Amino acid sequence: MKLWVLLIAATCTLFFSCWLRKAPEEIHVTADSTAVNEVPTLKDGNFFPVTGYIKGQINSIKSGNINPLQVVIEGGKTDSSWLKPDQLEKNLGEFLTPAIDTANLKTLFKQNSFLDQTINAFTFTYDPIATLPDSMELRHWDVYVDPEKFNISKIYLIKNKDSGKRQLQLTWRNNQSAKILSILNKPDGSRTVEKETTITWNF
């Protein structure tokens, strides 16, 4: 198991270094740019393999025999419990499909990148190219990269459920936590958070 997890981690690291590899003609630099202001363009337009990354994080938690703390806020009540490592895939399963990678989604989504100086991160955003098929619940995602270490710092995903009546939002903080918001879209256009779930494994 540990060997398999290390292999996944090494593969993701290698892919990520190639994914963000910069050549002079691939970098957009403003007149007053320094090295940290260079906005990398993804090699060959490839998407970062978000699903593979999340699965790698889950396997790292499982191999470390860590029991994450889950806190659920719903209906004005707060409930907390310790999760068994094997429960993670079930609790996070909603965000493991469809597989977010180049092969599956490049024909449906477009990719943009910019340096967000307010949060000091390279931000890679993904939005639909055109109207998505009804079967596609995934609507948007962002990948945030530390501009100095070139490590993933955060991932944010949006999925629509029940024909858009509900929205699920995932905020994944690298090696730290995952927060899921379930939001109800009301007929009058207002929105309310039905449920908030936070899973933390790095205290």
C-alpha positions in Angstrom: 0.0 0.0 0.0 2.7 2.5 1.0 4.7 1.7 -2.2 1.6 2.4 -4.3 1.0 5.7 -2.5 4.6 6.8 -3.0 4.3 5.9 -6.7 1.2 8.1 -7.0 2.9 11.0 -5.2 5.9 10.7 -7.4 3.8 10.5 -10.6 1.8 13.6 -9.6 5.0 15.5 -8.7 6.5 14.7 -12.1 3.4 15.6 -14.0 3.0 18.8 -12.1 6.5 19.9 -12.8 6.0 19.3 -16.5 2.5 20.8 -16.4 3.9 24.1 -15.1 7.1 24.0 -17.1 7.7 27.4 -18.6 9.5 28.3 -21.8 10.1 32.0 -22.8 7.4 32.0 -25.4 4.9 30.4 -23.0 5.1 33.1 -20.3 3.1 36.3 -20.2 5.2 39.0 -18.6 4.0 42.6 -17.9 6.4 45.5 -18.2 7.1 45.6 -14.5 7.1 41.9 -13.9 9.6 40.1 -11.8 10.1 36.3 -11.6 7.1 35.8 -9.3 4.9 37.8 -11.7 5.4 35.3 -14.6 2.1 33.6 -15.4 2.8 30.1 -16.7 0.8 28.7 -19.6 0.1 25.1 -19.2 2.1 22.9 -21.5 0.1 21.9 -24.6 -3.1 23.2 -22.8 -3.2 20.3 -20.5 -5.5 20.3 -17.5 -4.1 19.6 -14.1 -5.4 16.1 -13.0 -7.6 17.3 -10.1 -9.2 13.9 -9.5 -5.9 12.1 -9.4 -4.6 14.8 -7.0 -7.5 14.4 -4.6 -7.3 10.6 -4.7 -3.5 10.9 -4.0 -4.3 13.1 -0.9 -6.9 10.5 0.3 -4.5 7.6 -0.1 -1.8 9.6 1.7 -4.2 10.1 4.7 -5.1 6.4 4.6 -1.5 5.2 4.5 -0.6 7.5 7.4 -3.4 5.9 9.5 -4.8 9.4 10.2 -8.4 9.7 11.5 -9.7 13.0 10.1 -12.2 15.1 12.2 -15.5 15.7 10.4 -17.7 18.6 11.6 -21.2 19.0 10.1 -23.3 22.1 10.5 -26.9 21.5 9.5 -30.3 22.9 10.7 -28.5 25.1 13.3 -26.9 22.1 14.9 -23.2 21.1 14.9 -22.1 17.5 15.0 -18.5 16.3 15.0 -17.0 12.8 14.6 -13.7 11.1 13.9 -13.7 9.4 10.5 -12.0 6.1 9.7 -9.6 6.5 6.8 -11.7 4.1 4.7 -14.7 6.5 5.0 -13.0 9.3 3.1 -13.7 8.0 -0.4 -17.4 7.6 0.5 -17.8 11.0 2.1 -15.9 12.7 -0.7 -17.2 10.5 -3.5 -19.4 13.2 -5.0 -16.2 15.0 -6.1 -14.4 12.1 -7.6 -16.6 11.9 -10.7 -16.4 12.9 -13.4 -12.6 12.5 -13.6 -11.2 16.0 -14.0 -8.3 15.7 -16.5 -7.4 16.6 -20.0 -8.7 13.5 -21.7 -12.2 13.7 -20.2 -13.0 17.4 -20.1 -10.9 19.4 -22.6 -13.7 19.4 -25.2 -16.2 20.8 -22.7 -14.1 23.3 -20.7 -11.7 26.1 -21.4 -8.7 27.1 -19.2 -7.4 30.5 -18.2 -4.6 31.5 -15.9 -3.5 34.7 -14.1 -1.6 35.8 -11.1 -3.9 36.9 -8.3 -1.8 39.2 -6.2 -4.5 39.6 -3.6 -4.0 36.0 -2.5 -0.5 35.6 -3.9 -1.3 32.6 -6.1 -1.3 31.6 -9.7 -4.9 30.8 -10.5 -6.0 28.4 -13.2 -9.8 28.7 -13.9 -11.9 26.3 -15.9 -15.3 27.2 -17.3 -17.6 25.6 -19.9 -16.8 26.3 -23.6 -20.5 26.1 -24.4 -23.8 24.8 -23.0 -23.0 21.6 -21.0 -25.0 18.4 -21.5 -27.6 17.7 -18.8 -25.6 14.8 -17.5 -22.6 17.0 -16.7 -23.0 18.3 -13.1 -19.5 19.8 -12.9 -19.8 23.5 -13.7 -16.5 25.2 -12.7 -13.2 24.6 -10.9 -10.1 26.5 -9.9 -6.6 25.4 -9.1 -4.4 27.7 -7.0 -0.6 27.4 -7.1 2.0 28.9 -4.8 4.0 31.2 -7.1 7.2 30.6 -5.2 7.1 26.9 -4.4 4.9 25.9 -7.4 2.9 23.7 -5.1 -0.9 23.3 -5.2 -2.3 25.4 -2.3 -6.0 25.0 -2.9 -8.7 23.6 -5.3 -12.2 24.8 -5.6 -15.0 22.9 -7.4 -18.7 23.7 -8.2 -21.3 21.0 -9.1 -25.0 21.5 -9.8 -27.4 18.9 -8.4 -31.1 18.2 -8.9 -31.3 20.2 -12.2 -29.7 23.2 -10.6 -31.9 23.3 -7.5 -28.8 22.6 -5.3 -25.2 23.5 -5.7 -22.2 21.7 -4.1 -19.0 23.5 -3.5 -15.7 21.9 -2.5 -12.8 23.8 -1.1 -9.7 21.6 -0.8 -6.7 22.9 1.1 -3.5 21.0 0.3 -2.5 18.5 3.0 -5.0 20.2 5.4 -8.7 20.0 5.0 -11.8 19.8 2.7 -14.9 21.8 3.1 -18.2 21.0 1.4 -21.1 23.4 1.2 -24.6 22.3 0.0 -26.5 25.4 -1.2 -30.2 25.5 -1.9 -31.2 27.7 -4.9 -34.7 29.0 -4.1 -37.3 29.8 -6.8 -37.2 33.5 -5.8 -33.5 33.6 -6.7 -32.2 33.6 -3.2 -29.7 31.0 -1.9 -29.1 29.4 1.5 -26.6 27.1 2.9 -28.3 23.8 3.9 -25.3 22.0 5.1 -21.6 22.6 5.8 -19.2 19.8 6.2 -15.5 20.2 7.1 -13.0 17.4 7.1 -9.7 18.2 8.7 -6.6 15.9 8.9 -3.8 18.3 9.7 -4.3 20.0 13.0 
